[in-house]
Amino acid sequence: MHIAIRKVGNSRGIVLPKAMLAQAGLDGVNVAAVAVEGGTIVLRKPPKAAREGWAQAAQAIAASGDDALVMGEFGNEGDEALTW
């Protein structure tokens, strides 16, 4: 497939067909990682942010009532000397 390279201000750009973006898993994605590798422009899904989705997962666990302490309550040596 050939795609036209268009002038966009002082830069150049391309428009990728929706079907091609879907094949690459990029449909509905607003940001992508781009790099030049061996003279080829490579477009990838960006890496997930650290801890992405953890808040939602924690809320789901709490909502299901499965958030009990695994080891129970326990104190540490010297806790009684701490002032809160």
N, C-alpha and C positions, 0 to 999 in steps of 0.2 A: 504494500500500500504506500502511496505517496501522499504527503501532507504538505500544503503550502506553508512557507515561513513568511509571516506577515510583519509589517512594520507596526510597532506599538510605541509611540513616542520616540525616544532615542534608542529603544531596544527592539528586539525581534521576538515574536511569539508564534505559537502554534495552537490549534484547536484540536483536541483529541476526541474522537467519536465516543459516545456514551458506551457503546458495546465494548470498545477496547478498554475503557476505564473499568467496566464491570469485570472483564476477564482478568484484569490485574488486581482486582479487589479494591479499587480506588473510587468506585461510584459512591457518592455521598460524602467523600472525604474532601475537606477544604484546604488541607495542607499536605504536601508530599515532600519527601527528601529527594534531592536531585544531585547527581554527581557525574563527573566525566571519568570514564574508565576505558583506557586504551583507545581513545579517540571516539568513544561512543557515549552519548548522553543517556544516563540511566535514571529512571524515575521509580521510586519505591515508596511504599507506605512508611510513614515516619515511625520510629520506634515508640512504643508506649511509654508514657511518663512513669517514673518510679511511683509505685503504690497506686497507680490508676485503678479505680474501681474498688479499692479497699473500703472506703466509707460506705458504699452501697452494700458491699458484702457484710460488713459489720452490722449494718442496720437490719439486713435480712436475717442474720443469725440471732440478733436480739429479738426481732419480731417473732421468730419461731420458738423463743424461750430456751434456746440451746446455748446460752452464754454464761453458764455457771462456771465458777472457778474450778479448774482441774485439780489443783493441789490444795484447795481450801485456804483459809486464812493462816498465816504464820508470821511470827515476828522475827526480827533480826537482832542479833546481839547488840546491845547498846541503844535500842530504840527508846527505852524508858528515859534516857538522858536527853532526848530531843524535845524541843519546845516548838509547838505548832502555833 
